[in-house]
Amino acid sequence: MEMKVLYDKDGSMEPLKGKTVSIIGFGSQGHAHAQNLRDSGVNVVIAELEGTDNFRLAVEAGFTPVTAAEGTKQGDLIVITLPDEVQAVVYEKEIAPNLTPGKTLGFCHGFNIHFKQIIPTDGVDVIMVAPKGPGHTVRDCFTAGSGVPCLVCVEHDSNGTARDLAMAWAIAIGGGRAGIIESSFKDETETDLFGEQVVLCGGLTMLIKLGAEVLIEAGYSPEMAYFECLHELLLIIKLISEGGLSYMRYSISNTAEYGDLAVGPRILGPDVKDNMRKALVAIQDGSFAKEWLDECAAGKPNFNKLYEADKNHPIEVVGKKLRKMF
């Protein structure tokens, strides 16, 4: 079934009129939603920890941050934009005790609702607006007069108005300029995690590292490995973004196109697809979520070990040096 794409004309900001939106967290998504909403005429309250960089940034942006508890009290729509791993703790300690019936809880990613780390109290609607891009892009596109496509999702609707409120929120941050698609917390969460793990982040970074390692181990310089396996990615991704795979292939040489079509499947074959399926199952059955939350509860020892190892990978070391020269 083909998804219907909605725009500004298909909704209204009227449901936000006279309402206060409390943004819990002034990070990547939080700063974008807060400023875009404010620029659209919505009353916005920011909740942040005093003394943090994000608190300072919120003040510089013209806000007067309050605690999450106070933000929950003041808000009609309370949007939690904190990192996934801390949302449940803040919710239990500060948000839940002040979340009265009639208020609406909002999210930009469905992780904590879908995996039942947060179970809202009765009488509270639960919605999501998930931009398909980082927060800085959401903000930059809005100020340039465009927007980032958004998913809107409704998990709980007590009186039939939750969808209209979600649409108003999406329109207010610029989503209606680029396209709004209705989805569900389940589908957004599972597809978002899958994309991050197997293609956009996990798959891409492993391809870059492994390709660079092969060249370096074969005797080529780290600088050449950097240019061939990382630097030129921006050109390819830009072409794909503008016109799909076919446009990218049209734009490169015949030799490169044949290498793409003939050699690519030899590198990433059926075994990789099987591994992707396993990753999807781990997302669907909740085992990845448990693994990540257990990792956080233990102080992130494996996360920190992997992060440090990658920080010192040759492609990172030489890249840091080369980028200073450009």
KEGUVO-73296 format. One record per residue (C-alpha): x negated, y, z negated; residue in three letters. Coordinates in Angstrom, 1 decimal. Last residue first. Layout:
KEGUVO-73296
[node [X Y Z] ala]
...
***
This chain:
KEGUVO-73296
[node [-41.9 21.4 -3.0] phe]
[node [-45.1 20.8 -5.2] met]
[node [-43.3 20.4 -8.5] lys]
[node [-41.1 17.8 -6.9] arg]
[node [-44.2 15.8 -6.1] leu]
[node [-45.4 15.4 -9.7] lys]
[node [-42.1 14.4 -11.1] lys]
[node [-41.6 12.0 -8.2] gly]
[node [-45.0 10.3 -8.9] val]
[node [-44.1 9.5 -12.4] val]
[node [-40.5 8.5 -11.6] glu]
[node [-41.3 6.2 -8.7] ile]
[node [-44.2 4.7 -10.8] pro]
[node [-41.7 3.7 -13.6] his]
[node [-42.5 5.5 -16.8] asn]
[node [-39.0 6.8 -17.4] lys]
[node [-37.7 3.4 -16.4] asp]
[node [-39.4 1.7 -19.3] ala]
[node [-38.3 4.3 -21.7] glu]
[node [-34.7 4.0 -20.7] tyr]
[node [-34.8 0.2 -20.9] leu]
[node [-36.2 0.2 -24.4] lys]
[node [-33.8 3.0 -25.5] asn]
[node [-30.8 1.0 -24.2] phe]
[node [-32.0 -2.2 -25.8] asn]
[node [-32.4 -0.6 -29.2] pro]
[node [-29.1 1.5 -29.0] lys]
[node [-28.7 2.1 -32.8] gly]
[node [-27.0 -1.3 -33.5] ala]
[node [-23.5 0.2 -33.4] ala]
[node [-24.3 1.6 -29.9] cys]
[node [-25.4 -1.8 -28.6] glu]
[node [-22.3 -3.4 -30.1] asp]
[node [-20.2 -0.7 -28.3] leu]
[node [-22.0 -1.5 -25.0] trp]
[node [-21.7 -5.3 -25.3] glu]
[node [-18.1 -5.0 -26.3] lys]
[node [-17.3 -2.9 -23.3] ala]
[node [-19.1 -5.3 -21.1] phe]
[node [-17.2 -8.2 -22.5] ser]
[node [-13.8 -6.5 -22.0] gly]
[node [-12.3 -9.1 -19.7] asp]
[node [-12.1 -6.7 -16.8] gln]
[node [-15.6 -5.3 -17.1] ile]
[node [-17.3 -8.7 -17.4] ala]
[node [-15.2 -9.9 -14.5] val]
[node [-16.4 -7.0 -12.4] leu]
[node [-20.0 -7.7 -13.2] ala]
[node [-19.5 -11.3 -12.2] lys]
[node [-18.0 -10.2 -8.9] arg]
[node [-21.0 -8.0 -8.3] met]
[node [-23.3 -10.9 -9.0] asn]
[node [-21.4 -12.9 -6.4] asp]
[node [-21.8 -10.0 -3.9] lys]
[node [-25.5 -10.0 -4.6] val]
[node [-25.7 -13.8 -3.9] asp]
[node [-23.7 -13.2 -0.7] pro]
[node [-26.4 -11.0 0.8] gly]
[node [-28.2 -7.7 0.0] leu]
[node [-31.6 -7.9 1.6] ile]
[node [-30.7 -10.0 4.6] arg]
[node [-27.5 -8.0 5.1] pro]
[node [-29.6 -4.8 5.4] gly]
[node [-31.9 -6.4 8.1] val]
[node [-29.6 -6.5 11.1] ala]
[node [-27.2 -3.6 10.7] leu]
[node [-29.5 -1.1 9.0] asp]
[node [-32.6 -2.1 10.9] gly]
[node [-30.6 -1.7 14.1] tyr]
[node [-29.5 1.8 13.1] glu]
[node [-33.1 2.7 12.1] ala]
[node [-34.3 1.6 15.6] thr]
[node [-31.5 3.4 17.3] asn]
[node [-32.5 6.6 15.4] ser]
[node [-30.2 8.2 12.9] ile]
[node [-27.1 10.4 13.4] ser]
[node [-24.8 7.9 14.9] tyr]
[node [-25.6 5.5 12.1] arg]
[node [-24.7 8.2 9.5] met]
[node [-21.5 8.9 11.4] tyr]
[node [-20.5 5.3 11.4] ser]
[node [-21.1 4.9 7.7] leu]
[node [-18.7 7.6 6.8] gly]
[node [-18.4 11.1 8.2] gly]
[node [-19.5 13.8 5.8] glu]
[node [-20.3 11.7 2.8] ser]
[node [-22.2 9.2 4.9] ile]
[node [-24.3 12.0 6.4] leu]
[node [-25.0 13.5 3.0] lys]
[node [-25.9 10.2 1.5] ile]
[node [-28.4 9.6 4.3] ile]
[node [-30.0 13.0 3.9] leu]
[node [-30.1 12.8 0.1] leu]
[node [-31.7 9.4 0.3] leu]
[node [-34.8 10.7 2.1] glu]
[node [-36.6 11.5 -1.2] his]
[node [-36.0 8.1 -2.8] leu]
[node [-37.3 5.0 -0.9] cys]
[node [-39.3 6.5 1.9] glu]
[node [-40.6 9.7 0.2] phe]
[node [-41.4 8.0 -3.1] tyr]
[node [-43.1 5.0 -1.5] ala]
[node [-45.3 7.3 0.5] met]
[node [-46.3 9.1 -2.7] glu]
[node [-46.8 5.8 -4.6] pro]
[node [-49.5 5.0 -1.9] ser]
[node [-49.2 1.9 0.2] tyr]
[node [-51.1 -1.2 -0.9] gly]
[node [-48.5 -4.0 -0.6] ala]
[node [-47.8 -3.7 -4.4] glu]
[node [-46.9 0.0 -3.8] ile]
[node [-44.6 -0.8 -1.0] leu]
[node [-42.8 -3.6 -2.8] val]
[node [-42.6 -1.6 -6.0] glu]
[node [-41.0 1.4 -4.2] ala]
[node [-38.3 -0.9 -2.7] gly]
[node [-37.6 -2.5 -6.1] leu]
[node [-37.3 0.9 -7.8] lys]
[node [-35.0 2.5 -5.2] ile]
[node [-32.8 -0.6 -4.9] leu]
[node [-32.6 -0.9 -8.7] met]
[node [-31.6 2.8 -8.9] thr]
[node [-28.8 2.4 -6.3] leu]
[node [-27.3 -0.8 -7.8] gly]
[node [-27.2 0.5 -11.3] gly]
[node [-26.1 4.1 -10.5] cys]
[node [-23.7 4.5 -7.6] leu]
[node [-23.4 0.9 -6.5] val]
[node [-23.1 -2.0 -9.0] val]
[node [-22.9 -0.4 -12.4] gln]
[node [-21.3 3.0 -11.8] glu]
[node [-18.8 1.7 -9.2] gly]
[node [-17.7 -1.1 -11.5] phe]
[node [-17.3 1.2 -14.5] leu]
[node [-15.2 3.6 -12.5] asp]
[node [-13.2 0.7 -11.0] thr]
[node [-12.3 -0.8 -14.4] glu]
[node [-11.5 2.5 -16.2] thr]
[node [-9.5 4.1 -13.4] glu]
[node [-7.5 0.9 -12.7] asp]
[node [-6.6 0.2 -16.3] lys]
[node [-5.8 3.8 -17.2] phe]
[node [-3.5 3.9 -14.2] ser]
[node [-3.4 5.8 -10.9] ser]
[node [-1.8 8.8 -9.2] glu]
[node [-4.0 10.5 -6.7] ile]
[node [-4.7 14.3 -6.6] ile]
[node [-6.3 16.0 -3.6] gly]
[node [-8.9 18.7 -3.0] ala]
[node [-7.0 22.0 -3.9] arg]
[node [-4.8 20.2 -6.3] gly]
[node [-7.8 19.1 -8.3] gly]
[node [-8.8 22.7 -9.1] gly]
[node [-8.8 22.6 -12.9] ile]
[node [-5.3 24.0 -13.2] ala]
[node [-3.9 21.6 -10.7] ile]
[node [-5.1 18.6 -12.7] ala]
[node [-3.7 20.0 -15.9] trp]
[node [-0.3 20.8 -14.2] ala]
[node [-0.2 17.2 -12.8] met]
[node [-0.9 15.7 -16.2] ala]
[node [1.9 17.9 -17.7] leu]
[node [4.3 16.8 -15.0] asp]
[node [3.4 13.1 -15.6] arg]
[node [4.0 13.5 -19.3] ala]
[node [7.4 15.0 -19.1] thr]
[node [9.7 11.9 -19.2] gly]
[node [10.4 12.0 -23.0] asn]
[node [8.0 9.6 -24.7] ser]
[node [5.5 9.0 -21.9] asp]
[node [2.6 6.7 -22.7] his]
[node [-0.3 5.7 -20.4] glu]
[node [0.1 8.3 -17.7] val]
[node [-2.7 8.6 -15.1] cys]
[node [-3.9 11.4 -12.8] val]
[node [-6.9 10.8 -10.6] leu]
[node [-8.7 13.9 -9.3] cys]
[node [-10.3 15.1 -6.1] pro]
[node [-12.8 17.9 -6.8] val]
[node [-12.0 21.5 -6.0] gly]
[node [-12.3 24.6 -3.7] ser]
[node [-12.5 28.3 -4.4] gly]
[node [-16.2 28.5 -5.1] ala]
[node [-15.5 28.9 -8.8] thr]
[node [-13.6 25.6 -8.7] phe]
[node [-16.3 23.8 -6.7] cys]
[node [-19.0 24.8 -9.2] asp]
[node [-16.9 23.8 -12.3] arg]
[node [-15.9 20.4 -11.0] val]
[node [-19.5 19.9 -9.7] thr]
[node [-20.9 20.7 -13.2] his]
[node [-18.4 18.2 -14.7] gly]
[node [-19.6 15.3 -12.6] pro]
[node [-17.3 14.0 -9.8] gly]
[node [-14.1 12.1 -9.1] lys]
[node [-12.2 14.2 -11.6] pro]
[node [-10.2 12.0 -14.1] ala]
[node [-7.0 13.6 -15.5] val]
[node [-5.6 11.3 -18.1] met]
[node [-2.4 11.1 -20.1] ile]
[node [-1.2 9.8 -23.5] val]
[node [2.0 11.0 -25.1] asp]
[node [2.2 11.0 -28.9] val]
[node [5.4 9.9 -30.6] gly]
[node [3.9 6.9 -32.2] asp]
[node [0.2 7.2 -33.2] thr]
[node [-2.5 6.7 -30.6] pro]
[node [-4.6 3.4 -30.5] ile]
[node [-8.2 4.3 -29.8] ile]
[node [-10.7 1.5 -29.3] gln]
[node [-8.0 -0.3 -27.4] lys]
[node [-10.2 -1.2 -24.4] phe]
[node [-7.9 0.7 -22.1] his]
[node [-7.5 3.7 -24.5] ile]
[node [-11.2 4.0 -25.2] asn]
[node [-12.4 3.5 -21.7] phe]
[node [-9.8 5.6 -19.8] gly]
[node [-11.9 8.5 -18.6] his]
[node [-11.0 12.2 -18.6] cys]
[node [-8.7 11.9 -21.5] phe]
[node [-5.6 13.7 -22.9] gly]
[node [-3.6 13.2 -26.0] leu]
[node [-0.2 15.0 -26.0] thr]
[node [1.6 16.5 -29.0] lys]
[node [5.2 15.8 -29.7] gly]
[node [4.6 13.7 -32.8] pro]
[node [1.7 15.0 -34.9] thr]
[node [-2.0 14.4 -34.4] leu]
[node [-3.7 15.9 -37.4] asn]
[node [-4.7 12.8 -39.2] pro]
[node [-5.5 11.1 -35.8] ala]
[node [-8.0 13.8 -34.7] ile]
[node [-10.5 14.2 -37.5] glu]
[node [-11.7 10.9 -38.9] lys]
[node [-10.1 8.3 -36.7] glu]
[node [-10.5 10.2 -33.4] tyr]
[node [-14.0 11.3 -34.2] val]
[node [-15.0 7.6 -34.7] val]
[node [-13.1 6.4 -31.7] ala]
[node [-14.6 9.0 -29.4] gln]
[node [-18.2 8.3 -30.3] val]
[node [-19.1 5.6 -27.8] glu]
[node [-17.2 7.1 -24.9] asp]
[node [-19.0 10.4 -25.0] pro]
[node [-16.7 13.3 -26.0] leu]
[node [-14.2 14.7 -23.5] thr]
[node [-11.1 14.3 -25.7] ile]
[node [-8.3 16.5 -24.4] val]
[node [-5.7 17.6 -27.0] ile]
[node [-2.6 19.0 -25.3] leu]
[node [-0.4 21.0 -27.7] asp]
[node [-3.5 22.1 -29.5] gly]
[node [-3.9 24.1 -32.7] gln]
[node [-3.9 21.2 -35.2] lys]
[node [-6.1 19.1 -32.9] thr]
[node [-8.6 21.9 -32.6] gly]
[node [-8.6 22.3 -36.4] glu]
[node [-9.5 18.6 -36.8] ala]
[node [-12.0 18.7 -34.0] ala]
[node [-13.7 21.6 -35.7] thr]
[node [-13.6 25.1 -34.2] val]
[node [-15.5 26.8 -31.4] pro]
[node [-15.1 30.5 -30.6] thr]
[node [-15.2 30.6 -26.8] phe]
[node [-16.9 33.2 -24.6] gly]
[node [-19.1 31.0 -22.4] ala]
[node [-22.1 31.9 -24.6] glu]
[node [-20.1 30.6 -27.6] val]
[node [-19.4 27.3 -25.8] ala]
[node [-23.1 27.0 -24.8] leu]
[node [-24.1 27.5 -28.5] arg]
[node [-21.7 24.8 -29.6] phe]
[node [-22.9 22.5 -26.8] asn]
[node [-26.5 23.0 -28.0] asp]
[node [-25.5 21.9 -31.5] thr]
[node [-25.5 24.0 -34.7] gly]
[node [-21.7 23.8 -35.2] glu]
[node [-20.2 20.6 -33.9] leu]
[node [-17.6 21.4 -31.2] glu]
[node [-13.9 22.0 -30.7] ala]
[node [-12.9 24.4 -28.0] ile]
[node [-9.5 26.1 -27.8] val]
[node [-7.9 27.0 -24.4] val]
[node [-4.9 29.2 -23.5] asn]
[node [-4.2 28.6 -19.8] val]
[node [-4.5 31.4 -17.3] gly]
[node [-6.2 29.5 -14.5] ser]
[node [-9.6 30.9 -15.5] asp]
[node [-9.0 29.4 -18.9] arg]
[node [-8.2 26.0 -17.4] leu]
[node [-11.3 26.1 -15.2] asn]
[node [-13.4 27.2 -18.2] gln]
[node [-12.2 24.4 -20.5] ala]
[node [-12.1 21.7 -17.8] his]
[node [-15.7 22.4 -16.7] ala]
[node [-17.2 22.7 -20.2] his]
[node [-15.5 19.5 -21.3] gly]
[node [-16.6 17.4 -18.4] gln]
[node [-20.3 17.9 -18.9] ser]
[node [-20.2 18.7 -22.6] gly]
[node [-18.0 21.1 -24.6] phe]
[node [-16.4 18.5 -26.8] gly]
[node [-12.8 18.3 -28.0] ile]
[node [-10.9 20.5 -25.5] ile]
[node [-7.8 21.9 -27.1] ser]
[node [-5.1 23.0 -24.7] val]
[node [-2.6 25.5 -26.0] thr]
[node [0.8 25.8 -24.4] lys]
[node [2.8 28.9 -23.5] gly]
[node [2.9 27.8 -19.8] lys]
[node [1.2 24.4 -19.4] leu]
[node [4.3 22.7 -18.0] pro]
[node [4.7 25.6 -15.5] glu]
[node [1.3 24.7 -13.8] met]
[node [3.3 23.2 -10.9] ser]
[node [3.2 20.1 -8.7] gly]
[node [3.4 18.9 -5.1] asp]
[node [2.4 22.3 -3.6] lys]
[node [-1.0 22.1 -5.4] asp]
[node [-1.8 18.8 -3.7] tyr]
[node [-0.8 15.2 -3.8] leu]
[node [-2.4 12.2 -2.0] val]
[node [-0.2 9.2 -1.6] lys]
[node [-2.0 5.9 -1.8] met]
[node [-1.4 3.4 1.0] glu]
[node [0.0 0.0 0.0] met]
***
